[in-house]
Amino acid sequence: MCPHSPTCPSSTAPDAAAARIVAEHLQDSGYALLCNGAVLLEGDGLLRLPERPEPVAA
Ligand SMILES: [Zn+2]
């Protein structure tokens, strides 16, 4: 859930890297967790995690 306003772009959006950083480990581990669930890697990398699909009723 995104508590920010305006809402952060989703992990699949073209500007996903613009989401707020919620856990920064750039100094020690070289990555930062973004609000949308994507992982920003040191340098230019952005690891996009697929959004969870909607649960499907059986
Ligand atoms: Zn957010």
N, CA, C, O and the ligand as a Tripos MOL2 file, in Angstrom:
@<TRIPOS>MOLECULE
protein
  233   231    59     0     0
PROTEIN
NO_CHARGES

@<TRIPOS>ATOM
      1 N           0.8510   -1.1970    0.0000 N.3       1 MET1
      2 CA          0.0000    0.0000    0.0000 C.3       1 MET1
      3 C           0.8860    1.2460    0.0000 C.2       1 MET1
      4 O           1.8530    1.3300    0.7570 O.2       1 MET1
      5 N           0.5560    2.1820   -0.8320 N.am      2 CYS2
      6 CA          1.3350    3.3980   -0.9430 C.3       2 CYS2
      7 C           0.7110    4.5100   -0.1040 C.2       2 CYS2
      8 O          -0.4120    4.9380   -0.3700 O.2       2 CYS2
      9 N           1.4460    4.9780    0.9140 N.am      3 PRO3
     10 CA          0.9200    6.0280    1.7850 C.3       3 PRO3
     11 C           1.2090    7.4240    1.2640 C.2       3 PRO3
     12 O           0.8300    8.4160    1.8860 O.2       3 PRO3
     13 N           1.8810    7.4990    0.1240 N.am      4 HIS4
     14 CA          2.3240    8.7960   -0.3650 C.3       4 HIS4
     15 C           1.2740    9.5060   -1.2100 C.2       4 HIS4
     16 O           0.3600    8.8990   -1.7680 O.2       4 HIS4
     17 N           1.4520   10.8140   -1.2750 N.am      5 SER5
     18 CA          0.5700   11.6160   -2.1030 C.3       5 SER5
     19 C           1.4290   12.6210   -2.8620 C.2       5 SER5
     20 O           2.1080   13.4270   -2.2250 O.2       5 SER5
     21 N           1.4310   12.6110   -4.1840 N.am      6 PRO6
     22 CA          0.6550   11.6890   -5.0290 C.3       6 PRO6
     23 C           1.1730   10.2610   -4.9560 C.2       6 PRO6
     24 O           2.3110   10.0120   -4.5570 O.2       6 PRO6
     25 N           0.3250    9.3430   -5.3460 N.am      7 THR7
     26 CA          0.6700    7.9360   -5.2810 C.3       7 THR7
     27 C           1.8820    7.6250   -6.1480 C.2       7 THR7
     28 O           2.0210    8.1640   -7.2460 O.2       7 THR7
     29 N           2.7540    6.7580   -5.6580 N.am      8 CYS8
     30 CA          3.9320    6.3610   -6.4170 C.3       8 CYS8
     31 C           3.5260    5.5560   -7.6460 C.2       8 CYS8
     32 O           2.5110    4.8590   -7.6360 O.2       8 CYS8
     33 N           4.3330    5.6580   -8.7130 N.am      9 PRO9
     34 CA          4.0680    4.8380   -9.8930 C.3       9 PRO9
     35 C           4.2230    3.3650   -9.5370 C.2       9 PRO9
     36 O           5.0070    3.0140   -8.6550 O.2       9 PRO9
     37 N           3.4830    2.5110  -10.2180 N.am     10 SER10
     38 CA          3.5690    1.0790   -9.9370 C.3      10 SER10
     39 C           4.8860    0.5210  -10.4490 C.2      10 SER10
     40 O           5.5960    1.1750  -11.2120 O.2      10 SER10
     41 N           5.2050   -0.6910  -10.0230 N.am     11 SER11
     42 CA          6.4860   -1.3070  -10.3910 C.3      11 SER11
     43 C           6.5740   -1.5950  -11.8830 C.2      11 SER11
     44 O           7.6640   -1.8380  -12.4010 O.2      11 SER11
     45 N           5.4520   -1.5730  -12.5730 N.am     12 THR12
     46 CA          5.4590   -1.8490  -14.0070 C.3      12 THR12
     47 C           5.3510   -0.5650  -14.8320 C.2      12 THR12
     48 O           5.3790   -0.6120  -16.0620 O.2      12 THR12
     49 N           5.2280    0.5690  -14.1630 N.am     13 ALA13
     50 CA          5.1220    1.8390  -14.8720 C.3      13 ALA13
     51 C           6.4810    2.2380  -15.4530 C.2      13 ALA13
     52 O           7.5230    1.8540  -14.9220 O.2      13 ALA13
     53 N           6.4660    3.0060  -16.5410 N.am     14 PRO14
     54 CA          7.7320    3.4520  -17.1490 C.3      14 PRO14
     55 C           8.5840    4.2700  -16.1820 C.2      14 PRO14
     56 O           9.8110    4.2690  -16.2760 O.2      14 PRO14
     57 N           7.9470    4.9500  -15.2750 N.am     15 ASP15
     58 CA          8.6840    5.7660  -14.3080 C.3      15 ASP15
     59 C           8.7030    5.1200  -12.9240 C.2      15 ASP15
     60 O           8.6580    5.8000  -11.8990 O.2      15 ASP15
     61 N           8.7700    3.7970  -12.9250 N.am     16 ALA16
     62 CA          8.7390    3.0470  -11.6600 C.3      16 ALA16
     63 C           9.8300    3.4970  -10.7030 C.2      16 ALA16
     64 O           9.6380    3.4870   -9.4870 O.2      16 ALA16
     65 N          10.9750    3.8920  -11.2490 N.am     17 ALA17
     66 CA         12.1040    4.2900  -10.4090 C.3      17 ALA17
     67 C          11.8350    5.5970   -9.6740 C.2      17 ALA17
     68 O          12.6020    5.9800   -8.7910 O.2      17 ALA17
     69 N          10.7600    6.2800  -10.0290 N.am     18 ALA18
     70 CA         10.4320    7.5430   -9.3780 C.3      18 ALA18
     71 C           9.6940    7.3400   -8.0610 C.2      18 ALA18
     72 O           9.4260    8.3020   -7.3410 O.2      18 ALA18
     73 N           9.3710    6.1050   -7.7520 N.am     19 ALA19
     74 CA          8.6850    5.8270   -6.4970 C.3      19 ALA19
     75 C           9.5880    6.1640   -5.3120 C.2      19 ALA19
     76 O          10.8130    6.1780   -5.4330 O.2      19 ALA19
     77 N           8.9790    6.4300   -4.1910 N.am     20 ARG20
     78 CA          9.7450    6.7790   -2.9960 C.3      20 ARG20
     79 C          10.5280    5.5690   -2.4950 C.2      20 ARG20
     80 O          10.0820    4.4270   -2.6020 O.2      20 ARG20
     81 N          11.7060    5.8530   -1.9480 N.am     21 ILE21
     82 CA         12.4960    4.7930   -1.3420 C.3      21 ILE21
     83 C          11.9740    4.5450    0.0680 C.2      21 ILE21
     84 O          11.8420    5.4700    0.8700 O.2      21 ILE21
     85 N          11.6850    3.2940    0.3520 N.am     22 VAL22
     86 CA         11.1760    2.9610    1.6860 C.3      22 VAL22
     87 C          12.2340    2.2880    2.5480 C.2      22 VAL22
     88 O          12.1440    2.3070    3.7750 O.2      22 VAL22
     89 N          13.2360    1.6910    1.9080 N.am     23 ALA23
     90 CA         14.3190    1.0650    2.6700 C.3      23 ALA23
     91 C          15.5900    1.1940    1.8550 C.2      23 ALA23
     92 O          15.7620    0.5260    0.8350 O.2      23 ALA23
     93 N          16.4790    2.0610    2.3190 N.am     24 GLU24
     94 CA         17.6980    2.2840    1.5540 C.3      24 GLU24
     95 C          18.8590    1.4880    2.1140 C.2      24 GLU24
     96 O          19.1790    1.5540    3.3010 O.2      24 GLU24
     97 N          19.4820    0.7280    1.2150 N.am     25 HIS25
     98 CA         20.6730   -0.0430    1.5940 C.3      25 HIS25
     99 C          21.7630    0.1980    0.5670 C.2      25 HIS25
    100 O          22.6140   -0.6600    0.3350 O.2      25 HIS25
    101 N          21.7310    1.3810   -0.0490 N.am     26 LEU26
    102 CA         22.7020    1.6890   -1.0970 C.3      26 LEU26
    103 C          24.1200    1.7170   -0.5470 C.2      26 LEU26
    104 O          25.0590    1.2860   -1.2160 O.2      26 LEU26
    105 N          24.2710    2.2170    0.6540 N.am     27 GLN27
    106 CA         25.6050    2.3390    1.2400 C.3      27 GLN27
    107 C          26.2060    0.9840    1.5810 C.2      27 GLN27
    108 O          27.3780    0.7250    1.3090 O.2      27 GLN27
    109 N          25.4040    0.1380    2.1710 N.am     28 ASP28
    110 CA         25.9340   -1.1440    2.6480 C.3      28 ASP28
    111 C          25.7220   -2.2910    1.6800 C.2      28 ASP28
    112 O          26.5650   -3.1840    1.5930 O.2      28 ASP28
    113 N          24.6200   -2.2860    0.9540 N.am     29 SER29
    114 CA         24.3290   -3.4390    0.1060 C.3      29 SER29
    115 C          24.1050   -3.0930   -1.3570 C.2      29 SER29
    116 O          23.9860   -3.9900   -2.1910 O.2      29 SER29
    117 N          24.0460   -1.8000   -1.6820 N.am     30 GLY30
    118 CA         23.9370   -1.4070   -3.0810 C.3      30 GLY30
    119 C          22.5470   -1.5160   -3.6730 C.2      30 GLY30
    120 O          22.3910   -1.6410   -4.8870 O.2      30 GLY30
    121 N          21.5450   -1.4710   -2.8270 N.am     31 TYR31
    122 CA         20.1840   -1.4860   -3.3680 C.3      31 TYR31
    123 C          19.2500   -0.7030   -2.4650 C.2      31 TYR31
    124 O          19.5600   -0.4300   -1.3050 O.2      31 TYR31
    125 N          18.1050   -0.3510   -3.0160 N.am     32 ALA32
    126 CA         17.1050    0.3190   -2.2210 C.3      32 ALA32
    127 C          15.7340   -0.2100   -2.6000 C.2      32 ALA32
    128 O          15.4340   -0.4040   -3.7780 O.2      32 ALA32
    129 N          14.9260   -0.4340   -1.6190 N.am     33 LEU33
    130 CA         13.5760   -0.9290   -1.8700 C.3      33 LEU33
    131 C          12.6450    0.2630   -2.0740 C.2      33 LEU33
    132 O          12.5870    1.1810   -1.2560 O.2      33 LEU33
    133 N          11.9260    0.2190   -3.1820 N.am     34 LEU34
    134 CA         11.0040    1.3060   -3.4780 C.3      34 LEU34
    135 C           9.6060    0.9830   -2.9620 C.2      34 LEU34
    136 O           9.2490   -0.1700   -2.7180 O.2      34 LEU34
    137 N           8.8470    2.0380   -2.8110 N.am     35 CYS35
    138 CA          7.4970    1.9120   -2.2760 C.3      35 CYS35
    139 C           6.6400    0.9460   -3.0810 C.2      35 CYS35
    140 O           5.7850    0.2550   -2.5280 O.2      35 CYS35
    141 N           6.8750    0.9010   -4.4020 N.am     36 ASN36
    142 CA          6.0380    0.0620   -5.2550 C.3      36 ASN36
    143 C           6.5070   -1.3900   -5.3080 C.2      36 ASN36
    144 O           5.9360   -2.2030   -6.0350 O.2      36 ASN36
    145 N           7.5370   -1.7110   -4.5430 N.am     37 GLY37
    146 CA          7.9930   -3.0930   -4.5040 C.3      37 GLY37
    147 C           9.1630   -3.3650   -5.4280 C.2      37 GLY37
    148 O           9.7830   -4.4250   -5.3480 O.2      37 GLY37
    149 N           9.4750   -2.4100   -6.3140 N.am     38 ALA38
    150 CA         10.6350   -2.5850   -7.1800 C.3      38 ALA38
    151 C          11.9020   -2.3590   -6.3590 C.2      38 ALA38
    152 O          11.8660   -1.7160   -5.3100 O.2      38 ALA38
    153 N          13.0030   -2.8860   -6.8380 N.am     39 VAL39
    154 CA         14.2770   -2.7270   -6.1430 C.3      39 VAL39
    155 C          15.2210   -1.9250   -7.0260 C.2      39 VAL39
    156 O          15.5330   -2.3190   -8.1490 O.2      39 VAL39
    157 N          15.6620   -0.8080   -6.5010 N.am     40 LEU40
    158 CA         16.5800    0.0520   -7.2190 C.3      40 LEU40
    159 C          18.0010   -0.3910   -6.9110 C.2      40 LEU40
    160 O          18.4220   -0.3990   -5.7550 O.2      40 LEU40
    161 N          18.7420   -0.7620   -7.9620 N.am     41 LEU41
    162 CA         20.1030   -1.2220   -7.7690 C.3      41 LEU41
    163 C          21.0750   -0.0760   -7.9610 C.2      41 LEU41
    164 O          20.7900    0.8850   -8.6760 O.2      41 LEU41
    165 N          22.2130   -0.1850   -7.3220 N.am     42 GLU42
    166 CA         23.2210    0.8540   -7.4220 C.3      42 GLU42
    167 C          23.5680    1.0690   -8.8890 C.2      42 GLU42
    168 O          23.7400    0.1070   -9.6380 O.2      42 GLU42
    169 N          23.6690    2.3410   -9.3020 N.am     43 GLY43
    170 CA         23.8830    2.6230  -10.7060 C.3      43 GLY43
    171 C          22.5360    2.9120  -11.3550 C.2      43 GLY43
    172 O          21.7600    3.7280  -10.8570 O.2      43 GLY43
    173 N          22.2690    2.2510  -12.4480 N.am     44 ASP44
    174 CA         21.0190    2.4960  -13.1750 C.3      44 ASP44
    175 C          20.0050    1.3860  -13.0550 C.2      44 ASP44
    176 O          18.8990    1.4870  -13.5850 O.2      44 ASP44
    177 N          20.3710    0.3330  -12.3670 N.am     45 GLY45
    178 CA         19.5080   -0.8460  -12.3810 C.3      45 GLY45
    179 C          18.1960   -0.6730  -11.6440 C.2      45 GLY45
    180 O          18.1220   -0.0110  -10.6090 O.2      45 GLY45
    181 N          17.1880   -1.2700  -12.1900 N.am     46 LEU46
    182 CA         15.9020   -1.3110  -11.5080 C.3      46 LEU46
    183 C          15.3480   -2.7150  -11.6850 C.2      46 LEU46
    184 O          15.0750   -3.1580  -12.8000 O.2      46 LEU46
    185 N          15.1910   -3.3970  -10.5760 N.am     47 LEU47
    186 CA         14.6560   -4.7410  -10.6190 C.3      47 LEU47
    187 C          13.1580   -4.6520  -10.3940 C.2      47 LEU47
    188 O          12.6930   -4.2950   -9.3110 O.2      47 LEU47
    189 N          12.4210   -4.9810  -11.4300 N.am     48 ARG48
    190 CA         10.9600   -4.8720  -11.3230 C.3      48 ARG48
    191 C          10.3830   -6.1930  -10.8620 C.2      48 ARG48
    192 O          10.6210   -7.2380  -11.4670 O.2      48 ARG48
    193 N           9.6440   -6.1360   -9.8150 N.am     49 LEU49
    194 CA          8.9950   -7.3450   -9.3490 C.3      49 LEU49
    195 C           7.5650   -7.3460   -9.8880 C.2      49 LEU49
    196 O           6.8790   -6.3250   -9.8520 O.2      49 LEU49
    197 N           7.1360   -8.4740  -10.3750 N.am     50 PRO50
    198 CA          5.7750   -8.5300  -10.9000 C.3      50 PRO50
    199 C           4.7710   -8.2650   -9.7930 C.2      50 PRO50
    200 O           4.9330   -8.7170   -8.6590 O.2      50 PRO50
    201 N           3.7480   -7.5350  -10.1400 N.am     51 GLU51
    202 CA          2.7150   -7.2700   -9.1560 C.3      51 GLU51
    203 C           1.9290   -8.5410   -8.9070 C.2      51 GLU51
    204 O           1.7410   -9.3720   -9.7940 O.2      51 GLU51
    205 N           1.4920   -8.6580   -7.7080 N.am     52 ARG52
    206 CA          0.7290   -9.8720   -7.3840 C.3      52 ARG52
    207 C          -0.5810   -9.8570   -8.1450 C.2      52 ARG52
    208 O          -1.3160   -8.8690   -8.1500 O.2      52 ARG52
    209 N          -0.8490  -10.9790   -8.7840 N.am     53 PRO53
    210 CA         -2.1370  -11.0460   -9.5020 C.3      53 PRO53
    211 C          -3.3030  -11.0480   -8.5320 C.2      53 PRO53
    212 O          -3.1720  -11.4370   -7.3710 O.2      53 PRO53
    213 N          -4.4170  -10.6160   -9.0200 N.am     54 GLU54
    214 CA         -5.6130  -10.6470   -8.1860 C.3      54 GLU54
    215 C          -5.9250  -12.0930   -7.8450 C.2      54 GLU54
    216 O          -5.8240  -12.9680   -8.7050 O.2      54 GLU54
    217 N          -6.2950  -12.3490   -6.6300 N.am     55 PRO55
    218 CA         -6.6890  -13.7190   -6.2920 C.3      55 PRO55
    219 C          -7.8930  -14.1560   -7.1270 C.2      55 PRO55
    220 O          -8.8540  -13.4100   -7.3110 O.2      55 PRO55
    221 N          -7.8090  -15.3530   -7.6110 N.am     56 VAL56
    222 CA         -8.8850  -15.8610   -8.4660 C.3      56 VAL56
    223 C          -9.7480  -16.8200   -7.6650 C.2      56 VAL56
    224 O          -9.2620  -17.7740   -7.0580 O.2      56 VAL56
    225 N         -11.0320  -16.5380   -7.6820 N.am     57 ALA57
    226 CA        -11.9450  -17.4230   -6.9700 C.3      57 ALA57
    227 C         -12.0260  -18.7590   -7.6860 C.2      57 ALA57
    228 O         -12.1610  -18.8120   -8.9080 O.2      57 ALA57
    229 N         -11.9440  -19.8210   -6.9300 N.am     58 ALA58
    230 CA        -11.9780  -21.1530   -7.5330 C.3      58 ALA58
    231 C         -13.3870  -21.4780   -8.0350 C.2      58 ALA58
    232 O         -13.6150  -22.5600   -8.5750 O.2      58 ALA58
    233 ZN          4.5090    5.4380   -2.1950 Zn       59 ZN59
@<TRIPOS>BOND
     1     1     2 1
     2     2     3 1
     3     3     4 2
     4     3     5 am
     5     5     6 1
     6     6     7 1
     7     7     8 2
     8     7     9 am
     9     9    10 1
    10    10    11 1
    11    11    12 2
    12    11    13 am
    13    13    14 1
    14    14    15 1
    15    15    16 2
    16    15    17 am
    17    17    18 1
    18    18    19 1
    19    19    20 2
    20    19    21 am
    21    21    22 1
    22    22    23 1
    23    23    24 2
    24    23    25 am
    25    25    26 1
    26    26    27 1
    27    27    28 2
    28    27    29 am
    29    29    30 1
    30    30    31 1
    31    31    32 2
    32    31    33 am
    33    33    34 1
    34    34    35 1
    35    35    36 2
    36    35    37 am
    37    37    38 1
    38    38    39 1
    39    39    40 2
    40    39    41 am
    41    41    42 1
    42    42    43 1
    43    43    44 2
    44    43    45 am
    45    45    46 1
    46    46    47 1
    47    47    48 2
    48    47    49 am
    49    49    50 1
    50    50    51 1
    51    51    52 2
    52    51    53 am
    53    53    54 1
    54    54    55 1
    55    55    56 2
    56    55    57 am
    57    57    58 1
    58    58    59 1
    59    59    60 2
    60    59    61 am
    61    61    62 1
    62    62    63 1
    63    63    64 2
    64    63    65 am
    65    65    66 1
    66    66    67 1
    67    67    68 2
    68    67    69 am
    69    69    70 1
    70    70    71 1
    71    71    72 2
    72    71    73 am
    73    73    74 1
    74    74    75 1
    75    75    76 2
    76    75    77 am
    77    77    78 1
    78    78    79 1
    79    79    80 2
    80    79    81 am
    81    81    82 1
    82    82    83 1
    83    83    84 2
    84    83    85 am
    85    85    86 1
    86    86    87 1
    87    87    88 2
    88    87    89 am
    89    89    90 1
    90    90    91 1
    91    91    92 2
    92    91    93 am
    93    93    94 1
    94    94    95 1
    95    95    96 2
    96    95    97 am
    97    97    98 1
    98    98    99 1
    99    99   100 2
   100    99   101 am
   101   101   102 1
   102   102   103 1
   103   103   104 2
   104   103   105 am
   105   105   106 1
   106   106   107 1
   107   107   108 2
   108   107   109 am
   109   109   110 1
   110   110   111 1
   111   111   112 2
   112   111   113 am
   113   113   114 1
   114   114   115 1
   115   115   116 2
   116   115   117 am
   117   117   118 1
   118   118   119 1
   119   119   120 2
   120   119   121 am
   121   121   122 1
   122   122   123 1
   123   123   124 2
   124   123   125 am
   125   125   126 1
   126   126   127 1
   127   127   128 2
   128   127   129 am
   129   129   130 1
   130   130   131 1
   131   131   132 2
   132   131   133 am
   133   133   134 1
   134   134   135 1
   135   135   136 2
   136   135   137 am
   137   137   138 1
   138   138   139 1
   139   139   140 2
   140   139   141 am
   141   141   142 1
   142   142   143 1
   143   143   144 2
   144   143   145 am
   145   145   146 1
   146   146   147 1
   147   147   148 2
   148   147   149 am
   149   149   150 1
   150   150   151 1
   151   151   152 2
   152   151   153 am
   153   153   154 1
   154   154   155 1
   155   155   156 2
   156   155   157 am
   157   157   158 1
   158   158   159 1
   159   159   160 2
   160   159   161 am
   161   161   162 1
   162   162   163 1
   163   163   164 2
   164   163   165 am
   165   165   166 1
   166   166   167 1
   167   167   168 2
   168   167   169 am
   169   169   170 1
   170   170   171 1
   171   171   172 2
   172   171   173 am
   173   173   174 1
   174   174   175 1
   175   175   176 2
   176   175   177 am
   177   177   178 1
   178   178   179 1
   179   179   180 2
   180   179   181 am
   181   181   182 1
   182   182   183 1
   183   183   184 2
   184   183   185 am
   185   185   186 1
   186   186   187 1
   187   187   188 2
   188   187   189 am
   189   189   190 1
   190   190   191 1
   191   191   192 2
   192   191   193 am
   193   193   194 1
   194   194   195 1
   195   195   196 2
   196   195   197 am
   197   197   198 1
   198   198   199 1
   199   199   200 2
   200   199   201 am
   201   201   202 1
   202   202   203 1
   203   203   204 2
   204   203   205 am
   205   205   206 1
   206   206   207 1
   207   207   208 2
   208   207   209 am
   209   209   210 1
   210   210   211 1
   211   211   212 2
   212   211   213 am
   213   213   214 1
   214   214   215 1
   215   215   216 2
   216   215   217 am
   217   217   218 1
   218   218   219 1
   219   219   220 2
   220   219   221 am
   221   221   222 1
   222   222   223 1
   223   223   224 2
   224   223   225 am
   225   225   226 1
   226   226   227 1
   227   227   228 2
   228   227   229 am
   229   229   230 1
   230   230   231 1
   231   231   232 2
@<TRIPOS>SUBSTRUCTURE
     1 MET1         2 RESIDUE 1 A MET
     2 CYS2         6 RESIDUE 1 A CYS
     3 PRO3        10 RESIDUE 1 A PRO
     4 HIS4        14 RESIDUE 1 A HIS
     5 SER5        18 RESIDUE 1 A SER
     6 PRO6        22 RESIDUE 1 A PRO
     7 THR7        26 RESIDUE 1 A THR
     8 CYS8        30 RESIDUE 1 A CYS
     9 PRO9        34 RESIDUE 1 A PRO
    10 SER10       38 RESIDUE 1 A SER
    11 SER11       42 RESIDUE 1 A SER
    12 THR12       46 RESIDUE 1 A THR
    13 ALA13       50 RESIDUE 1 A ALA
    14 PRO14       54 RESIDUE 1 A PRO
    15 ASP15       58 RESIDUE 1 A ASP
    16 ALA16       62 RESIDUE 1 A ALA
    17 ALA17       66 RESIDUE 1 A ALA
    18 ALA18       70 RESIDUE 1 A ALA
    19 ALA19       74 RESIDUE 1 A ALA
    20 ARG20       78 RESIDUE 1 A ARG
    21 ILE21       82 RESIDUE 1 A ILE
    22 VAL22       86 RESIDUE 1 A VAL
    23 ALA23       90 RESIDUE 1 A ALA
    24 GLU24       94 RESIDUE 1 A GLU
    25 HIS25       98 RESIDUE 1 A HIS
    26 LEU26      102 RESIDUE 1 A LEU
    27 GLN27      106 RESIDUE 1 A GLN
    28 ASP28      110 RESIDUE 1 A ASP
    29 SER29      114 RESIDUE 1 A SER
    30 GLY30      118 RESIDUE 1 A GLY
    31 TYR31      122 RESIDUE 1 A TYR
    32 ALA32      126 RESIDUE 1 A ALA
    33 LEU33      130 RESIDUE 1 A LEU
    34 LEU34      134 RESIDUE 1 A LEU
    35 CYS35      138 RESIDUE 1 A CYS
    36 ASN36      142 RESIDUE 1 A ASN
    37 GLY37      146 RESIDUE 1 A GLY
    38 ALA38      150 RESIDUE 1 A ALA
    39 VAL39      154 RESIDUE 1 A VAL
    40 LEU40      158 RESIDUE 1 A LEU
    41 LEU41      162 RESIDUE 1 A LEU
    42 GLU42      166 RESIDUE 1 A GLU
    43 GLY43      170 RESIDUE 1 A GLY
    44 ASP44      174 RESIDUE 1 A ASP
    45 GLY45      178 RESIDUE 1 A GLY
    46 LEU46      182 RESIDUE 1 A LEU
    47 LEU47      186 RESIDUE 1 A LEU
    48 ARG48      190 RESIDUE 1 A ARG
    49 LEU49      194 RESIDUE 1 A LEU
    50 PRO50      198 RESIDUE 1 A PRO
    51 GLU51      202 RESIDUE 1 A GLU
    52 ARG52      206 RESIDUE 1 A ARG
    53 PRO53      210 RESIDUE 1 A PRO
    54 GLU54      214 RESIDUE 1 A GLU
    55 PRO55      218 RESIDUE 1 A PRO
    56 VAL56      222 RESIDUE 1 A VAL
    57 ALA57      226 RESIDUE 1 A ALA
    58 ALA58      230 RESIDUE 1 A ALA
    59 ZN59       233 GROUP 0 **** ****
